Amino acid sequence: MSENENLLLRLRQGVSGYSPTQQKLGEFVLNDPAKVLYLTITELARESDTSEASVTRLCRTLGCKGYNEFKMALALDIQQGQPAQQSGDEIDNVVNESVQALQDTAKLLDRAMLEKAALALHQAHAVQIYGVAASAILGEYLHYKLLRLGKPAQLFSDMHRAAMNAATLSKETLVVAISSSGSTRDLLHVVKLARKRGVPVLVLSNTPRSPLGSLSDFQLVAAKPEGPLSAGALNAKVGVMLLVELLTTSLIALDESYSNVSQQTASATLPLLL
């Protein structure tokens, strides 16, 4: 990554010599580099009124092989430019950012969409959960919560197996796709296979507009999108955990039998705790 050090400085120095389109894009990045960290290539192209091809060309002009490497270099540049935190603040920062992510997720919550998603979850004969890397951890949490309620569900973090699963689904199934960016290529492929089968898709994400979101029937969005240096951090994931909790709470509100099953499954584990 040493070739990409001082990315913002080099962009600022060279932007005046770029083509008009590249100047517009470069100035957009310089005006709010922190915002760019949380934009997909599609979102950056749209918000800067340019194109994905222009974004790719700018990345290469700055010595980056692609958009992901560009965002990593940008994140490092921003991080190095921030004043050092006072000693002893790290714990408070993690706690405060996580609490803020929960509060912001609650503010962003589309309650009507939550009700629709919960109803689709209730009506589904089975649930297939897809998530890669850190998103698979959130999938595990959803899988656990559904198991507690007696809802048939499977979790796939291996997208090869997920693709085989998606290619044979029935319309009575609900797919839950989890991705912070909504741009994970392997996951997009799997969701497209499910859509070809006519299967409804619920997306849990940190990004309101994304390629994955465009494939969804229902989308719930959590606050605090993660940057390339904070993938898997609690403050980037706790919002989606709240969405999972709200979904399962809504299921119980729809049908009290879920509450009865929850008591049964809890009782089944009691001997294991003694």
LOMI-379318 format. One record per residue (C-alpha): y negated, x negated, z. Coordinates in steps of 0.02 Angstrom, whole numbers, plus 50000, padded with zeros to 5 digits. Layout:
BEGIN
YXZ...
END
This chain:
BEGIN
500005000050000498864984750008498364987549826497645004349878496584998650024494755003850029495125018049908493545027749949492455012349933493185008349763492995026449709491185026749766490815010549674491635015649511491335034349496489715032549399490655024249257491975037849241492035051649111491095067649157492695076349212493265061549316491525060149393491615078449446493325075649522492845059249605491285066749683492305081349748493465069049837492005058949906491105074349971492565079750081494015067350081494795074850238494965091650151495825083750001497215077450116497815095350137497695100849956499135100849834498785093549662498635111349596497375116249730496335100449704496255103649517495745121749545494445118449679493645104149585493675114349423494645100849331496515099649290498105092349361498115079749219496365074049271496945072049451498415061449394497265050549287496095047749434497555042649544498105029749417496325023549393496285019849579497915010149570499075023849635500675028549546500445047049580499635060249687500725057449841500305038949844498465043249819498495054849971499365041750076498045028850030496675041550064497415045850234497495027550283495705024950226495075039750328496085034550480495405016750476493645023450460493765034150617493155027350785494545022150902495005035151033494695031051215496205024951311497175038851396496635052551274498215053351168499135065951277497635077551288497385076351100499175081451062499095095951185497395101951124497835100850940499455110350968498585124051068497235125050934498565126650798499325141450891497645149850914497155146950733498815153750671498515169550771496785171250692497515168950517498945180950545499085195050419499845208450530500225220150385501175206150297502095202150459502685220250469503275220050289504185203550314505015209850474505585225750386506325215550242507215204650370507885220250457508505228150296509335212450228511235211850243511115192950264509785179450274509815162650185508625149650257508085134750152507065120050217506995101250188506705087150313505525092550454505515110350385507395110850414507035109150600506015125150590507445132850493508605128350636507445137450756507415153050646509305152150625509525151350815508365166050845509265176750715510965171950789510355177950958509935194850879511595196250786510795194650614511965186050489511095170250428511465153350351510395137650349510345125050206509405108550218510395100550077509615107549919511165104049814512145115949924510665127649932510615128449741512455133249735512145146349868510595153449780511515155149615512745167849688511655178449802511615197349801510025207849800510405213549978510055195850039508375189250099507905171050066506745162650191505985146850117505055135150235503855121850169502215115650241501485110950072502365124149969502615110949836504315103349877505125101349706506945103649759506525119049860505565126649715507085124549604508195133449730506975147849757506835150349568508725152149561508655165449696507275174749606508335175349448509625184649552508305197349603508315191549784506725194449887505915178749958504955176250120503945160150129503375151850291502065138650251500445130250302499705132350129499015149350074499075145949887500495135249821501865135149689503095141549820501905155149876501755161449697503645164349697503655174149859503735192749895503095189650071502145174750139501615170650316500415156150339500235144950491498705134650534498555115650537499235109550370500005092350391499375076750305500515063050236500365053050398500785067350515502325075050433503405083050567502085081750704502085095850832500335101750791500865103850609502445113650654502045123850807501125137050704502685140750602503695141750763502485155150820502765164650656504645163850687504385170750862503295184850796504575189250663505985190850788504885200350910504445212450768506305214650731506625220250909505155232450895505945239850738507665242650812508135241850996509915237050951509275219250925508775218851108510525224551159511345211151050510165198151122510795202351297512595201151237512365184151155511445177751308512865183451419514125174851306513355157951345513225160151533514935152651573514435137151476512945134451591513925134251755
END
